[in-house]
Amino acid sequence: MPLAPRLGALLIFAVAMISLRLQFDASHAAMRSASVWATLWAMAGYFTILTNGLVAVLMGAVAMRLRLPAGLLMMMVLSIVMVGAIYHLLLAGLNPQVGLGWWADLGLHTVVPVLCLLWWLRFAPAPAGFGALIPALVWPMAYGVYALIRGALTGFFPYPFLNALTLGWGGVALNLCAIAVAFAIVGAVLIALRRSV
């Protein structure tokens, strides 16, 4: 594999890992008496955290010369782009951050999504067609199931649009359908964009 995509992947890996560490430190400090494992468990409820972790793993693999399938890279870029889009459109003002939390937010919701998109457009193999949307939706769909099961068991829903306690299960189902449509539309735009460059 050429050096340029590996170096780009290494940069994304580093930014994602630093941002995750900053988020851990900010969360651990906010939770005060919580153990390390309790902090990690709380963080693992969020699509943002899990998706940035996925990006770190995949970009780390690319930096180590592994060639990843186009579908897996499509799933990664769609998910991380949606992390940034949903955050900036719906969530950014709900819980303003300062200090470490602000830097973590910047990395996880802005810098990593932008870098990932640019890397994917420049270096990733183009998806074969719009059928690539189906496997690209596996990660967000799996997260939705996980978040709802976890929320039903613990009473904690990480995002307002998933909160069955306030919206009811019908409201959550409608939100999930809307999010799935948004993912599919953004995914189709990404595929068209990648195939045109």
C-alpha positions in Angstrom: 0.0 0.0 0.0 1.3 3.5 -0.8 2.7 5.7 2.0 0.2 8.6 1.7 -3.0 6.6 2.6 -1.1 4.9 5.5 0.1 8.2 6.9 -3.4 9.7 6.5 -4.9 6.7 8.3 -2.2 7.0 11.0 -3.2 10.7 11.6 -6.9 9.8 11.9 -6.0 6.9 14.3 -4.0 9.3 16.5 -6.7 12.0 16.5 -9.4 9.5 17.3 -7.4 7.9 20.1 -6.4 11.3 21.6 -10.0 12.5 21.5 -11.3 9.3 23.1 -8.8 9.6 25.9 -9.7 13.2 26.4 -13.4 12.2 26.6 -12.5 9.4 29.1 -10.7 11.9 31.3 -13.5 14.5 31.1 -16.2 11.8 31.8 -14.2 10.2 34.7 -13.7 13.6 36.3 -17.4 14.5 35.9 -18.4 11.1 37.5 -16.1 11.7 40.4 -16.2 8.6 42.5 -16.9 6.2 39.5 -14.4 3.5 38.8 -12.5 3.3 35.5 -14.8 0.5 34.4 -17.9 2.5 35.3 -16.7 5.4 33.2 -15.9 3.1 30.2 -19.4 1.5 30.6 -21.0 4.9 30.6 -19.0 6.0 27.5 -19.9 2.8 25.7 -23.5 3.8 25.6 -22.8 6.4 22.9 -22.8 5.9 19.1 -20.2 8.7 18.9 -17.7 6.9 21.2 -18.2 3.5 19.6 -18.0 4.8 16.1 -14.8 6.8 16.9 -13.5 3.6 18.3 -14.4 1.7 15.1 -12.6 4.4 13.1 -9.5 4.1 15.3 -9.4 0.3 14.8 -9.9 0.4 11.1 -7.5 3.3 10.4 -5.0 1.6 12.7 -5.3 -1.5 10.5 -4.8 0.6 7.3 -1.7 2.2 8.8 -0.4 -1.3 9.4 -0.8 -2.1 5.7 -4.0 -4.1 5.9 -6.3 -3.7 2.9 -9.9 -3.3 4.0 -13.0 -4.1 1.9 -14.7 -1.1 0.2 -17.9 -2.0 2.0 -16.3 -1.8 5.5 -14.8 1.5 4.7 -18.1 2.8 3.4 -19.8 1.7 6.7 -17.1 3.6 8.6 -17.3 6.8 6.7 -21.1 6.9 6.6 -21.3 6.3 10.4 -18.7 8.9 11.3 -20.1 11.5 8.9 -23.5 11.0 10.5 -21.9 11.4 14.0 -20.7 14.8 13.0 -23.9 15.8 11.2 -26.3 14.7 13.9 -24.2 16.3 16.6 -24.0 19.7 14.8 -27.7 19.7 13.7 -29.4 18.3 16.8 -27.2 17.9 19.9 -24.4 20.6 20.0 -26.2 23.0 22.2 -27.8 20.5 24.6 -24.7 20.0 26.9 -22.0 22.7 26.4 -18.6 21.5 27.3 -15.5 23.2 28.7 -11.9 22.2 29.2 -11.1 18.6 28.2 -14.7 18.0 27.3 -14.6 20.8 24.7 -11.5 19.4 23.1 -12.9 15.9 23.1 -16.1 17.2 21.5 -14.1 19.0 18.8 -12.1 15.8 18.0 -14.9 13.3 18.1 -17.6 15.3 16.4 -15.7 17.5 14.0 -12.1 16.7 13.3 -12.3 12.9 13.0 -15.4 13.0 10.8 -13.9 15.6 8.5 -10.5 13.8 8.3 -12.2 10.5 7.7 -14.4 11.9 4.9 -11.4 13.5 3.2 -9.3 10.3 3.5 -12.1 8.1 2.2 -12.7 10.4 -0.8 -9.0 10.4 -1.7 -7.9 6.9 -0.9 -10.7 4.4 -0.3 -11.8 2.1 -3.2 -15.1 3.4 -4.7 -18.2 1.4 -3.7 -19.4 -0.9 -6.5 -22.8 0.8 -6.5 -25.7 1.9 -4.4 -26.1 -1.7 -3.1 -23.2 -0.8 -0.8 -25.7 1.1 1.3 -27.1 -2.2 2.7 -24.0 -3.4 4.5 -23.1 0.3 5.4 -26.3 0.4 7.5 -25.3 -2.6 9.6 -23.3 -0.6 12.2 -25.9 2.0 12.9 -28.7 -0.6 12.9 -26.8 -2.8 15.4 -26.2 0.3 17.6 -29.9 1.1 17.6 -30.8 -2.4 18.8 -28.0 -2.3 21.4 -29.0 1.2 22.7 -32.6 0.3 23.0 -31.9 -3.0 24.8 -29.4 -1.3 27.1 -31.9 1.5 27.8 -34.7 -0.8 28.5 -32.5 -2.7 31.1 -30.9 0.3 32.7 -33.4 3.2 32.1 -30.6 5.3 30.5 -31.0 6.4 26.9 -28.0 8.2 25.6 -29.7 10.5 23.1 -33.0 12.4 23.4 -34.4 11.0 20.2 -33.9 7.4 21.6 -35.5 8.1 25.0 -38.4 5.7 25.2 -39.2 7.0 28.7 -40.2 10.4 27.4 -41.2 9.6 23.8 -42.7 6.2 24.1 -41.7 3.3 22.0 -43.8 4.5 19.1 -42.0 7.9 19.1 -38.6 6.2 19.2 -39.6 3.9 16.3 -40.5 6.9 14.2 -37.2 8.6 15.1 -35.3 5.5 14.2 -37.1 5.3 10.8 -36.2 8.9 10.2 -32.6 8.4 11.1 -32.4 5.3 8.9 -33.7 7.3 5.9 -31.2 10.1 6.7 -28.4 7.5 6.8 -29.5 6.1 3.5 -29.8 9.5 1.8 -26.4 10.6 3.1 -24.9 7.3 2.1 -26.3 7.6 -1.4 -24.8 11.1 -1.7 -21.4 9.8 -0.4 -21.4 7.0 -3.0 -22.3 9.3 -5.8 -19.6 11.8 -4.7 -16.9 9.1 -4.4 -17.7 7.6 -7.8 -17.4 11.1 -9.3 -13.9 11.9 -8.1 
